[in-house]
Amino acid sequence: MKNIVVIGGARGVGKGTIVSAILKRYPDKFGKIVTFTTREPREGEVDGDAYFFTDKNDFETRIASGDIFERTEYNNQYYGMSKTVINKIVDNGKIAIVDIDFVGLLALREIFAGQVVGIYVTATLERIKRHLEKYPIELQKQRLADYENSHKTMEYYDHVVVNDGADGTVNEAVEKVLKILG
């Protein structure tokens, strides 16, 4: 049974918004995979919402025990997924859902073989450019390069959903994702 859903794709295509919308509409059916981080919480962040905040010693202990099975380092801080978090969601009869890159998708497939479905979300280049208009030129260039590079990972996913947002929202994309999941 596919009870772990990975939503992937380039920055700015609406992945996080899609995941949030699904979680809001179906809180009894889906559970968000919250990752661990060693960075300090930002103002307004609550432990267990966007991240579980921990220190490097605890993080490394979780790695050594095999609980944290996928991790990355960014700005000298660790980020990683926990088997315990995912198992708790699935054991409670929910579908675990997360917005991560293809490296995370591959790690999940290795640990939870046969349980993972990958959905790649993309958008038209025109939509991406409209979305980026509010950002400085250098950031626009970075994000457009990310968009192009991200498409190279599309083959790792089971399904592709185009978030064209014709109605100005992610409603259509959410419906497409839910249809895939049955």
PyMOL commands that place a pseudoatom at each C-alpha (Angstrom):
pseudoatom trace, name=CA, resn=MET, resi=1, chain=A, elem=C, hetatm=0, pos=[0.000, 0.000, 0.000]
pseudoatom trace, name=CA, resn=LYS, resi=2, chain=A, elem=C, hetatm=0, pos=[1.264, 3.479, -0.882]
pseudoatom trace, name=CA, resn=ASN, resi=3, chain=A, elem=C, hetatm=0, pos=[0.951, 5.375, 2.393]
pseudoatom trace, name=CA, resn=ILE, resi=4, chain=A, elem=C, hetatm=0, pos=[3.826, 7.843, 1.996]
pseudoatom trace, name=CA, resn=VAL, resi=5, chain=A, elem=C, hetatm=0, pos=[3.490, 10.675, -0.510]
pseudoatom trace, name=CA, resn=VAL, resi=6, chain=A, elem=C, hetatm=0, pos=[6.369, 12.825, -1.710]
pseudoatom trace, name=CA, resn=ILE, resi=7, chain=A, elem=C, hetatm=0, pos=[5.528, 16.074, -3.461]
pseudoatom trace, name=CA, resn=GLY, resi=8, chain=A, elem=C, hetatm=0, pos=[8.581, 17.326, -5.360]
pseudoatom trace, name=CA, resn=GLY, resi=9, chain=A, elem=C, hetatm=0, pos=[9.499, 19.918, -7.951]
pseudoatom trace, name=CA, resn=ALA, resi=10, chain=A, elem=C, hetatm=0, pos=[11.241, 23.247, -8.397]
pseudoatom trace, name=CA, resn=ARG, resi=11, chain=A, elem=C, hetatm=0, pos=[10.909, 26.150, -5.990]
pseudoatom trace, name=CA, resn=GLY, resi=12, chain=A, elem=C, hetatm=0, pos=[7.910, 28.329, -6.700]
pseudoatom trace, name=CA, resn=VAL, resi=13, chain=A, elem=C, hetatm=0, pos=[5.635, 25.722, -8.312]
pseudoatom trace, name=CA, resn=GLY, resi=14, chain=A, elem=C, hetatm=0, pos=[3.326, 25.469, -5.288]
pseudoatom trace, name=CA, resn=LYS, resi=15, chain=A, elem=C, hetatm=0, pos=[4.494, 22.231, -3.634]
pseudoatom trace, name=CA, resn=GLY, resi=16, chain=A, elem=C, hetatm=0, pos=[4.239, 23.527, -0.089]
pseudoatom trace, name=CA, resn=THR, resi=17, chain=A, elem=C, hetatm=0, pos=[0.911, 25.204, -0.770]
pseudoatom trace, name=CA, resn=ILE, resi=18, chain=A, elem=C, hetatm=0, pos=[-0.471, 21.953, -2.198]
pseudoatom trace, name=CA, resn=VAL, resi=19, chain=A, elem=C, hetatm=0, pos=[0.696, 19.957, 0.835]
pseudoatom trace, name=CA, resn=SER, resi=20, chain=A, elem=C, hetatm=0, pos=[-0.769, 22.572, 3.211]
pseudoatom trace, name=CA, resn=ALA, resi=21, chain=A, elem=C, hetatm=0, pos=[-4.099, 22.550, 1.372]
pseudoatom trace, name=CA, resn=ILE, resi=22, chain=A, elem=C, hetatm=0, pos=[-4.323, 18.737, 1.516]
pseudoatom trace, name=CA, resn=LEU, resi=23, chain=A, elem=C, hetatm=0, pos=[-3.471, 18.702, 5.226]
pseudoatom trace, name=CA, resn=LYS, resi=24, chain=A, elem=C, hetatm=0, pos=[-6.034, 21.419, 5.946]
pseudoatom trace, name=CA, resn=ARG, resi=25, chain=A, elem=C, hetatm=0, pos=[-8.821, 19.709, 3.979]
pseudoatom trace, name=CA, resn=TYR, resi=26, chain=A, elem=C, hetatm=0, pos=[-8.142, 16.175, 5.198]
pseudoatom trace, name=CA, resn=PRO, resi=27, chain=A, elem=C, hetatm=0, pos=[-6.507, 16.297, 8.657]
pseudoatom trace, name=CA, resn=ASP, resi=28, chain=A, elem=C, hetatm=0, pos=[-7.894, 12.856, 9.539]
pseudoatom trace, name=CA, resn=LYS, resi=29, chain=A, elem=C, hetatm=0, pos=[-6.473, 11.245, 6.394]
pseudoatom trace, name=CA, resn=PHE, resi=30, chain=A, elem=C, hetatm=0, pos=[-3.041, 12.870, 6.007]
pseudoatom trace, name=CA, resn=GLY, resi=31, chain=A, elem=C, hetatm=0, pos=[-0.163, 13.650, 8.366]
pseudoatom trace, name=CA, resn=LYS, resi=32, chain=A, elem=C, hetatm=0, pos=[2.748, 15.938, 7.604]
pseudoatom trace, name=CA, resn=ILE, resi=33, chain=A, elem=C, hetatm=0, pos=[6.240, 14.487, 7.824]
pseudoatom trace, name=CA, resn=VAL, resi=34, chain=A, elem=C, hetatm=0, pos=[7.970, 17.047, 10.031]
pseudoatom trace, name=CA, resn=THR, resi=35, chain=A, elem=C, hetatm=0, pos=[11.753, 16.956, 9.772]
pseudoatom trace, name=CA, resn=PHE, resi=36, chain=A, elem=C, hetatm=0, pos=[14.378, 17.585, 12.434]
pseudoatom trace, name=CA, resn=THR, resi=37, chain=A, elem=C, hetatm=0, pos=[16.796, 20.514, 12.330]
pseudoatom trace, name=CA, resn=THR, resi=38, chain=A, elem=C, hetatm=0, pos=[19.606, 21.828, 14.473]
pseudoatom trace, name=CA, resn=ARG, resi=39, chain=A, elem=C, hetatm=0, pos=[18.995, 25.448, 13.541]
pseudoatom trace, name=CA, resn=GLU, resi=40, chain=A, elem=C, hetatm=0, pos=[17.379, 27.828, 15.992]
pseudoatom trace, name=CA, resn=PRO, resi=41, chain=A, elem=C, hetatm=0, pos=[13.642, 28.502, 15.582]
pseudoatom trace, name=CA, resn=ARG, resi=42, chain=A, elem=C, hetatm=0, pos=[12.772, 31.712, 13.806]
pseudoatom trace, name=CA, resn=GLU, resi=43, chain=A, elem=C, hetatm=0, pos=[10.314, 34.137, 15.319]
pseudoatom trace, name=CA, resn=GLY, resi=44, chain=A, elem=C, hetatm=0, pos=[6.853, 32.580, 15.378]
pseudoatom trace, name=CA, resn=GLU, resi=45, chain=A, elem=C, hetatm=0, pos=[8.031, 29.025, 14.606]
pseudoatom trace, name=CA, resn=VAL, resi=46, chain=A, elem=C, hetatm=0, pos=[6.664, 26.327, 16.874]
pseudoatom trace, name=CA, resn=ASP, resi=47, chain=A, elem=C, hetatm=0, pos=[8.475, 23.074, 17.592]
pseudoatom trace, name=CA, resn=GLY, resi=48, chain=A, elem=C, hetatm=0, pos=[6.793, 20.232, 15.707]
pseudoatom trace, name=CA, resn=ASP, resi=49, chain=A, elem=C, hetatm=0, pos=[5.075, 22.450, 13.135]
pseudoatom trace, name=CA, resn=ALA, resi=50, chain=A, elem=C, hetatm=0, pos=[7.603, 23.216, 10.393]
pseudoatom trace, name=CA, resn=TYR, resi=51, chain=A, elem=C, hetatm=0, pos=[10.461, 21.405, 12.163]
pseudoatom trace, name=CA, resn=PHE, resi=52, chain=A, elem=C, hetatm=0, pos=[11.403, 19.570, 15.311]
pseudoatom trace, name=CA, resn=PHE, resi=53, chain=A, elem=C, hetatm=0, pos=[14.194, 21.717, 16.735]
pseudoatom trace, name=CA, resn=THR, resi=54, chain=A, elem=C, hetatm=0, pos=[17.042, 19.861, 18.394]
pseudoatom trace, name=CA, resn=ASP, resi=55, chain=A, elem=C, hetatm=0, pos=[20.752, 20.187, 19.084]
pseudoatom trace, name=CA, resn=LYS, resi=56, chain=A, elem=C, hetatm=0, pos=[23.606, 18.565, 17.159]
pseudoatom trace, name=CA, resn=ASN, resi=57, chain=A, elem=C, hetatm=0, pos=[24.264, 15.928, 19.835]
pseudoatom trace, name=CA, resn=ASP, resi=58, chain=A, elem=C, hetatm=0, pos=[20.659, 14.703, 19.757]
pseudoatom trace, name=CA, resn=PHE, resi=59, chain=A, elem=C, hetatm=0, pos=[20.627, 14.816, 15.952]
pseudoatom trace, name=CA, resn=GLU, resi=60, chain=A, elem=C, hetatm=0, pos=[23.812, 12.740, 15.749]
pseudoatom trace, name=CA, resn=THR, resi=61, chain=A, elem=C, hetatm=0, pos=[22.408, 10.265, 18.295]
pseudoatom trace, name=CA, resn=ARG, resi=62, chain=A, elem=C, hetatm=0, pos=[19.325, 9.857, 16.094]
pseudoatom trace, name=CA, resn=ILE, resi=63, chain=A, elem=C, hetatm=0, pos=[21.575, 9.213, 13.079]
pseudoatom trace, name=CA, resn=ALA, resi=64, chain=A, elem=C, hetatm=0, pos=[23.626, 6.626, 15.000]
pseudoatom trace, name=CA, resn=SER, resi=65, chain=A, elem=C, hetatm=0, pos=[20.456, 4.825, 16.127]
pseudoatom trace, name=CA, resn=GLY, resi=66, chain=A, elem=C, hetatm=0, pos=[19.182, 4.712, 12.532]
pseudoatom trace, name=CA, resn=ASP, resi=67, chain=A, elem=C, hetatm=0, pos=[16.164, 6.883, 13.265]
pseudoatom trace, name=CA, resn=ILE, resi=68, chain=A, elem=C, hetatm=0, pos=[17.307, 9.772, 11.061]
pseudoatom trace, name=CA, resn=PHE, resi=69, chain=A, elem=C, hetatm=0, pos=[17.916, 8.078, 7.723]
pseudoatom trace, name=CA, resn=GLU, resi=70, chain=A, elem=C, hetatm=0, pos=[18.077, 11.034, 5.324]
pseudoatom trace, name=CA, resn=ARG, resi=71, chain=A, elem=C, hetatm=0, pos=[19.903, 14.216, 6.098]
pseudoatom trace, name=CA, resn=THR, resi=72, chain=A, elem=C, hetatm=0, pos=[21.580, 17.254, 4.668]
pseudoatom trace, name=CA, resn=GLU, resi=73, chain=A, elem=C, hetatm=0, pos=[23.670, 20.111, 5.971]
pseudoatom trace, name=CA, resn=TYR, resi=74, chain=A, elem=C, hetatm=0, pos=[22.889, 23.700, 5.046]
pseudoatom trace, name=CA, resn=ASN, resi=75, chain=A, elem=C, hetatm=0, pos=[24.531, 26.795, 6.560]
pseudoatom trace, name=CA, resn=ASN, resi=76, chain=A, elem=C, hetatm=0, pos=[26.283, 24.573, 9.125]
pseudoatom trace, name=CA, resn=GLN, resi=77, chain=A, elem=C, hetatm=0, pos=[22.926, 23.226, 10.350]
pseudoatom trace, name=CA, resn=TYR, resi=78, chain=A, elem=C, hetatm=0, pos=[21.513, 19.720, 9.966]
pseudoatom trace, name=CA, resn=TYR, resi=79, chain=A, elem=C, hetatm=0, pos=[18.139, 18.766, 8.533]
pseudoatom trace, name=CA, resn=GLY, resi=80, chain=A, elem=C, hetatm=0, pos=[16.788, 15.218, 8.403]
pseudoatom trace, name=CA, resn=MET, resi=81, chain=A, elem=C, hetatm=0, pos=[13.838, 12.823, 8.249]
pseudoatom trace, name=CA, resn=SER, resi=82, chain=A, elem=C, hetatm=0, pos=[12.991, 10.423, 11.044]
pseudoatom trace, name=CA, resn=LYS, resi=83, chain=A, elem=C, hetatm=0, pos=[11.621, 6.884, 10.731]
pseudoatom trace, name=CA, resn=THR, resi=84, chain=A, elem=C, hetatm=0, pos=[9.820, 7.357, 14.055]
pseudoatom trace, name=CA, resn=VAL, resi=85, chain=A, elem=C, hetatm=0, pos=[7.911, 10.401, 12.783]
pseudoatom trace, name=CA, resn=ILE, resi=86, chain=A, elem=C, hetatm=0, pos=[6.819, 8.602, 9.605]
pseudoatom trace, name=CA, resn=ASN, resi=87, chain=A, elem=C, hetatm=0, pos=[5.915, 5.357, 11.378]
pseudoatom trace, name=CA, resn=LYS, resi=88, chain=A, elem=C, hetatm=0, pos=[3.786, 7.257, 13.898]
pseudoatom trace, name=CA, resn=ILE, resi=89, chain=A, elem=C, hetatm=0, pos=[1.754, 8.857, 11.077]
pseudoatom trace, name=CA, resn=VAL, resi=90, chain=A, elem=C, hetatm=0, pos=[1.309, 5.561, 9.215]
pseudoatom trace, name=CA, resn=ASP, resi=91, chain=A, elem=C, hetatm=0, pos=[0.591, 3.579, 12.411]
pseudoatom trace, name=CA, resn=ASN, resi=92, chain=A, elem=C, hetatm=0, pos=[-2.220, 6.048, 13.141]
pseudoatom trace, name=CA, resn=GLY, resi=93, chain=A, elem=C, hetatm=0, pos=[-3.836, 5.082, 9.826]
pseudoatom trace, name=CA, resn=LYS, resi=94, chain=A, elem=C, hetatm=0, pos=[-2.882, 8.231, 7.963]
pseudoatom trace, name=CA, resn=ILE, resi=95, chain=A, elem=C, hetatm=0, pos=[-1.016, 8.868, 4.737]
pseudoatom trace, name=CA, resn=ALA, resi=96, chain=A, elem=C, hetatm=0, pos=[2.320, 10.575, 5.441]
pseudoatom trace, name=CA, resn=ILE, resi=97, chain=A, elem=C, hetatm=0, pos=[2.958, 13.518, 3.105]
pseudoatom trace, name=CA, resn=VAL, resi=98, chain=A, elem=C, hetatm=0, pos=[6.024, 15.685, 2.602]
pseudoatom trace, name=CA, resn=ASP, resi=99, chain=A, elem=C, hetatm=0, pos=[7.457, 18.300, 0.239]
pseudoatom trace, name=CA, resn=ILE, resi=100, chain=A, elem=C, hetatm=0, pos=[11.080, 17.261, -0.419]
pseudoatom trace, name=CA, resn=ASP, resi=101, chain=A, elem=C, hetatm=0, pos=[13.547, 16.880, -3.269]
pseudoatom trace, name=CA, resn=PHE, resi=102, chain=A, elem=C, hetatm=0, pos=[14.308, 13.733, -5.232]
pseudoatom trace, name=CA, resn=VAL, resi=103, chain=A, elem=C, hetatm=0, pos=[17.169, 12.769, -2.891]
pseudoatom trace, name=CA, resn=GLY, resi=104, chain=A, elem=C, hetatm=0, pos=[14.619, 12.542, -0.079]
pseudoatom trace, name=CA, resn=LEU, resi=105, chain=A, elem=C, hetatm=0, pos=[12.302, 10.573, -2.359]
pseudoatom trace, name=CA, resn=LEU, resi=106, chain=A, elem=C, hetatm=0, pos=[15.052, 8.044, -3.071]
pseudoatom trace, name=CA, resn=ALA, resi=107, chain=A, elem=C, hetatm=0, pos=[15.924, 7.740, 0.635]
pseudoatom trace, name=CA, resn=LEU, resi=108, chain=A, elem=C, hetatm=0, pos=[12.271, 7.141, 1.519]
pseudoatom trace, name=CA, resn=ARG, resi=109, chain=A, elem=C, hetatm=0, pos=[11.987, 4.473, -1.180]
pseudoatom trace, name=CA, resn=GLU, resi=110, chain=A, elem=C, hetatm=0, pos=[15.062, 2.720, 0.194]
pseudoatom trace, name=CA, resn=ILE, resi=111, chain=A, elem=C, hetatm=0, pos=[13.704, 2.588, 3.764]
pseudoatom trace, name=CA, resn=PHE, resi=112, chain=A, elem=C, hetatm=0, pos=[9.971, 2.249, 3.021]
pseudoatom trace, name=CA, resn=ALA, resi=113, chain=A, elem=C, hetatm=0, pos=[10.083, 0.084, -0.120]
pseudoatom trace, name=CA, resn=GLY, resi=114, chain=A, elem=C, hetatm=0, pos=[6.754, -0.245, -1.880]
pseudoatom trace, name=CA, resn=GLN, resi=115, chain=A, elem=C, hetatm=0, pos=[5.048, 2.347, 0.324]
pseudoatom trace, name=CA, resn=VAL, resi=116, chain=A, elem=C, hetatm=0, pos=[6.124, 5.568, -1.419]
pseudoatom trace, name=CA, resn=VAL, resi=117, chain=A, elem=C, hetatm=0, pos=[4.493, 7.427, -4.294]
pseudoatom trace, name=CA, resn=GLY, resi=118, chain=A, elem=C, hetatm=0, pos=[6.351, 10.375, -5.814]
pseudoatom trace, name=CA, resn=ILE, resi=119, chain=A, elem=C, hetatm=0, pos=[4.423, 13.209, -7.434]
pseudoatom trace, name=CA, resn=TYR, resi=120, chain=A, elem=C, hetatm=0, pos=[6.405, 15.816, -9.331]
pseudoatom trace, name=CA, resn=VAL, resi=121, chain=A, elem=C, hetatm=0, pos=[4.703, 19.210, -9.447]
pseudoatom trace, name=CA, resn=THR, resi=122, chain=A, elem=C, hetatm=0, pos=[5.603, 21.625, -12.188]
pseudoatom trace, name=CA, resn=ALA, resi=123, chain=A, elem=C, hetatm=0, pos=[4.165, 24.771, -13.699]
pseudoatom trace, name=CA, resn=THR, resi=124, chain=A, elem=C, hetatm=0, pos=[4.408, 26.497, -17.026]
pseudoatom trace, name=CA, resn=LEU, resi=125, chain=A, elem=C, hetatm=0, pos=[7.463, 28.666, -17.535]
pseudoatom trace, name=CA, resn=GLU, resi=126, chain=A, elem=C, hetatm=0, pos=[5.119, 31.641, -17.987]
pseudoatom trace, name=CA, resn=ARG, resi=127, chain=A, elem=C, hetatm=0, pos=[3.540, 31.022, -14.568]
pseudoatom trace, name=CA, resn=ILE, resi=128, chain=A, elem=C, hetatm=0, pos=[6.977, 30.734, -12.953]
pseudoatom trace, name=CA, resn=LYS, resi=129, chain=A, elem=C, hetatm=0, pos=[8.112, 33.988, -14.553]
pseudoatom trace, name=CA, resn=ARG, resi=130, chain=A, elem=C, hetatm=0, pos=[4.956, 35.768, -13.327]
pseudoatom trace, name=CA, resn=HIS, resi=131, chain=A, elem=C, hetatm=0, pos=[5.554, 34.417, -9.837]
pseudoatom trace, name=CA, resn=LEU, resi=132, chain=A, elem=C, hetatm=0, pos=[9.165, 35.645, -9.885]
pseudoatom trace, name=CA, resn=GLU, resi=133, chain=A, elem=C, hetatm=0, pos=[8.420, 39.207, -11.030]
pseudoatom trace, name=CA, resn=LYS, resi=134, chain=A, elem=C, hetatm=0, pos=[8.332, 40.413, -7.420]
pseudoatom trace, name=CA, resn=TYR, resi=135, chain=A, elem=C, hetatm=0, pos=[11.902, 39.204, -6.733]
pseudoatom trace, name=CA, resn=PRO, resi=136, chain=A, elem=C, hetatm=0, pos=[15.260, 40.870, -7.531]
pseudoatom trace, name=CA, resn=ILE, resi=137, chain=A, elem=C, hetatm=0, pos=[16.754, 39.961, -10.933]
pseudoatom trace, name=CA, resn=GLU, resi=138, chain=A, elem=C, hetatm=0, pos=[19.554, 37.805, -9.469]
pseudoatom trace, name=CA, resn=LEU, resi=139, chain=A, elem=C, hetatm=0, pos=[17.063, 35.738, -7.480]
pseudoatom trace, name=CA, resn=GLN, resi=140, chain=A, elem=C, hetatm=0, pos=[14.878, 35.412, -10.581]
pseudoatom trace, name=CA, resn=LYS, resi=141, chain=A, elem=C, hetatm=0, pos=[17.870, 34.009, -12.484]
pseudoatom trace, name=CA, resn=GLN, resi=142, chain=A, elem=C, hetatm=0, pos=[18.622, 31.552, -9.661]
pseudoatom trace, name=CA, resn=ARG, resi=143, chain=A, elem=C, hetatm=0, pos=[15.032, 30.355, -9.485]
pseudoatom trace, name=CA, resn=LEU, resi=144, chain=A, elem=C, hetatm=0, pos=[14.765, 29.940, -13.271]
pseudoatom trace, name=CA, resn=ALA, resi=145, chain=A, elem=C, hetatm=0, pos=[17.960, 27.860, -13.228]
pseudoatom trace, name=CA, resn=ASP, resi=146, chain=A, elem=C, hetatm=0, pos=[16.492, 25.813, -10.362]
pseudoatom trace, name=CA, resn=TYR, resi=147, chain=A, elem=C, hetatm=0, pos=[13.333, 25.299, -12.421]
pseudoatom trace, name=CA, resn=GLU, resi=148, chain=A, elem=C, hetatm=0, pos=[15.372, 23.965, -15.347]
pseudoatom trace, name=CA, resn=ASN, resi=149, chain=A, elem=C, hetatm=0, pos=[17.612, 21.772, -13.160]
pseudoatom trace, name=CA, resn=SER, resi=150, chain=A, elem=C, hetatm=0, pos=[14.691, 20.392, -11.206]
pseudoatom trace, name=CA, resn=HIS, resi=151, chain=A, elem=C, hetatm=0, pos=[13.075, 19.099, -14.390]
pseudoatom trace, name=CA, resn=LYS, resi=152, chain=A, elem=C, hetatm=0, pos=[16.048, 16.771, -14.812]
pseudoatom trace, name=CA, resn=THR, resi=153, chain=A, elem=C, hetatm=0, pos=[14.837, 14.844, -11.747]
pseudoatom trace, name=CA, resn=MET, resi=154, chain=A, elem=C, hetatm=0, pos=[11.279, 14.360, -13.016]
pseudoatom trace, name=CA, resn=GLU, resi=155, chain=A, elem=C, hetatm=0, pos=[12.050, 10.793, -14.127]
pseudoatom trace, name=CA, resn=TYR, resi=156, chain=A, elem=C, hetatm=0, pos=[12.399, 9.691, -10.486]
pseudoatom trace, name=CA, resn=TYR, resi=157, chain=A, elem=C, hetatm=0, pos=[8.735, 10.383, -9.776]
pseudoatom trace, name=CA, resn=ASP, resi=158, chain=A, elem=C, hetatm=0, pos=[5.709, 8.195, -10.446]
pseudoatom trace, name=CA, resn=HIS, resi=159, chain=A, elem=C, hetatm=0, pos=[3.382, 10.991, -11.579]
pseudoatom trace, name=CA, resn=VAL, resi=160, chain=A, elem=C, hetatm=0, pos=[3.577, 14.568, -12.864]
pseudoatom trace, name=CA, resn=VAL, resi=161, chain=A, elem=C, hetatm=0, pos=[1.037, 17.252, -11.973]
pseudoatom trace, name=CA, resn=VAL, resi=162, chain=A, elem=C, hetatm=0, pos=[1.022, 20.604, -13.726]
pseudoatom trace, name=CA, resn=ASN, resi=163, chain=A, elem=C, hetatm=0, pos=[-0.005, 23.392, -11.374]
pseudoatom trace, name=CA, resn=ASP, resi=164, chain=A, elem=C, hetatm=0, pos=[-1.272, 25.817, -13.983]
pseudoatom trace, name=CA, resn=GLY, resi=165, chain=A, elem=C, hetatm=0, pos=[-3.417, 27.663, -11.454]
pseudoatom trace, name=CA, resn=ALA, resi=166, chain=A, elem=C, hetatm=0, pos=[-5.974, 28.790, -14.012]
pseudoatom trace, name=CA, resn=ASP, resi=167, chain=A, elem=C, hetatm=0, pos=[-8.236, 29.862, -11.149]
pseudoatom trace, name=CA, resn=GLY, resi=168, chain=A, elem=C, hetatm=0, pos=[-5.368, 31.657, -9.388]
pseudoatom trace, name=CA, resn=THR, resi=169, chain=A, elem=C, hetatm=0, pos=[-5.129, 28.969, -6.706]
pseudoatom trace, name=CA, resn=VAL, resi=170, chain=A, elem=C, hetatm=0, pos=[-3.739, 25.476, -6.281]
pseudoatom trace, name=CA, resn=ASN, resi=171, chain=A, elem=C, hetatm=0, pos=[-7.225, 23.924, -6.158]
pseudoatom trace, name=CA, resn=GLU, resi=172, chain=A, elem=C, hetatm=0, pos=[-6.877, 22.169, -9.517]
pseudoatom trace, name=CA, resn=ALA, resi=173, chain=A, elem=C, hetatm=0, pos=[-3.450, 20.793, -8.624]
pseudoatom trace, name=CA, resn=VAL, resi=174, chain=A, elem=C, hetatm=0, pos=[-4.741, 19.554, -5.254]
pseudoatom trace, name=CA, resn=GLU, resi=175, chain=A, elem=C, hetatm=0, pos=[-7.586, 17.749, -7.017]
pseudoatom trace, name=CA, resn=LYS, resi=176, chain=A, elem=C, hetatm=0, pos=[-5.125, 16.173, -9.468]
pseudoatom trace, name=CA, resn=VAL, resi=177, chain=A, elem=C, hetatm=0, pos=[-2.961, 14.931, -6.589]
pseudoatom trace, name=CA, resn=LEU, resi=178, chain=A, elem=C, hetatm=0, pos=[-5.979, 13.534, -4.723]
pseudoatom trace, name=CA, resn=LYS, resi=179, chain=A, elem=C, hetatm=0, pos=[-7.153, 11.764, -7.875]
pseudoatom trace, name=CA, resn=ILE, resi=180, chain=A, elem=C, hetatm=0, pos=[-3.745, 10.072, -8.211]
pseudoatom trace, name=CA, resn=LEU, resi=181, chain=A, elem=C, hetatm=0, pos=[-3.955, 8.930, -4.600]
pseudoatom trace, name=CA, resn=GLY, resi=182, chain=A, elem=C, hetatm=0, pos=[-7.457, 7.553, -5.147]
for i in range(1, 182): cmd.bond("trace and resi %d" % i, "trace and resi %d" % (i + 1))
show_as sticks, trace
zoom trace
